[in-house]
Amino acid sequence: MKKLALLMLAALLLAATSCEKIELPADEDGSKEETPGPTPEQPGTDPDDEPDDSADENDPTGGADIWSVAQALTLGEDEFVWVKGYIVGYARSTSRSSLTFARPTEKPNTNMFIADRPEETDKERCMAIRLAQSGMDYRSKLNLFDHPEFFRQPILIMGQTGTYFGATGISEIFEYVFLPTEQMSRRKACKTGPEEKNQKKTP
């Protein structure tokens, strides 16, 4: 009996000690150390979510490449590009040799030529722009007979290239905007070359 009582007492002591609460080690200031759980990622901290401030809201091209006249003259047909230049004259007939660096005095011109310089007189450095009457009727909007103030003004034209007056020209205009003279030198034109040609945007 005595041996049985000792066994029962040992079992009770073992059960009591197994239910005791295990205390975590405390820091020096008496607070218990806890492992912080994962915190949700703060919205807007991803660099990819940052707004792009590089695009100019007032840029009519939407950030597209802008070609100078000299660069655009090296293009082939059916390219959709923005070209900047100065309106320097028009051709009186279907021949490039009839290019006149002046305003028409008899009737509206059906074409106009632009160049990289307002005082350009070299016909080979000028690009022909077709002024169609169909669609948006750019002939009535841009001809120098009705709008003599446009002569030698800087302009930005979005159009489709094609052979016109024996060289690369703009065969169809889609959009245009006149630029302040001081912006002509600030606008960056894209570089010509195989890699750059693949970066042009289509409408």
LINNORLIN-V737466 format. One record per residue. N is the residue number from 1. PHI is phi in whole degrees, 0 to 359 (NA if undefined). D_CENTER is the distance of its C-alpha to the mean C-alpha in whole Angstrom. Layout:
N;PHI;D_CENTER
N;PHI;D_CENTER
//
This chain:
1;NA;97
2;298;96
3;292;94
4;294;92
5;295;92
6;294;90
7;295;88
8;294;87
9;296;86
10;293;84
11;293;82
12;296;81
13;295;80
14;294;78
15;293;76
16;291;76
17;288;74
18;286;71
19;263;70
20;292;70
21;287;66
22;272;64
23;275;63
24;282;60
25;293;60
26;265;60
27;285;58
28;297;59
29;274;59
30;94;60
31;274;57
32;278;56
33;280;54
34;235;51
35;275;48
36;294;45
37;279;43
38;294;40
39;257;38
40;294;35
41;293;31
42;292;30
43;293;27
44;86;24
45;270;25
46;287;22
47;304;20
48;290;17
49;271;18
50;291;17
51;293;14
52;270;11
53;269;12
54;285;9
55;282;7
56;269;9
57;295;10
58;269;12
59;279;9
60;292;10
61;276;7
62;69;5
63;87;2
64;287;4
65;294;7
66;242;10
67;257;14
68;283;17
69;297;20
70;300;22
71;288;19
72;295;19
73;294;22
74;270;22
75;280;20
76;267;22
77;275;23
78;60;21
79;260;17
80;254;14
81;221;13
82;262;12
83;235;15
84;248;16
85;181;20
86;255;23
87;286;25
88;246;28
89;162;31
90;206;32
91;256;34
92;280;37
93;222;38
94;276;36
95;261;37
96;295;34
97;293;37
98;272;38
99;302;34
100;242;35
101;273;34
102;195;35
103;269;35
104;289;37
105;242;40
106;247;41
107;204;39
108;298;35
109;281;33
110;268;32
111;210;29
112;211;28
113;241;27
114;240;24
115;215;24
116;283;22
117;234;25
118;293;27
119;259;30
120;299;30
121;230;33
122;270;32
123;297;32
124;287;30
125;261;27
126;249;27
127;246;24
128;277;26
129;238;24
130;279;26
131;255;27
132;280;28
133;268;30
134;283;29
135;68;27
136;281;25
137;52;28
138;291;25
139;295;29
140;289;30
141;275;27
142;238;26
143;294;30
144;279;31
145;289;35
146;277;34
147;230;31
148;298;33
149;290;31
150;281;27
151;298;29
152;65;27
153;269;25
154;284;21
155;220;19
156;242;15
157;238;16
158;253;14
159;200;17
160;256;18
161;281;20
162;189;24
163;287;27
164;215;28
165;56;31
166;76;32
167;208;28
168;294;25
169;219;23
170;261;21
171;274;24
172;212;22
173;268;20
174;249;17
175;198;16
176;207;17
177;206;17
178;278;19
179;251;18
180;299;20
181;303;22
182;292;21
183;279;17
184;298;18
185;279;18
186;273;16
187;289;13
188;269;12
189;269;13
190;286;12
191;270;15
192;275;17
193;146;19
194;302;20
195;291;17
196;290;14
197;297;15
198;283;14
199;263;11
200;291;10
201;261;9
202;258;12
203;287;12
//
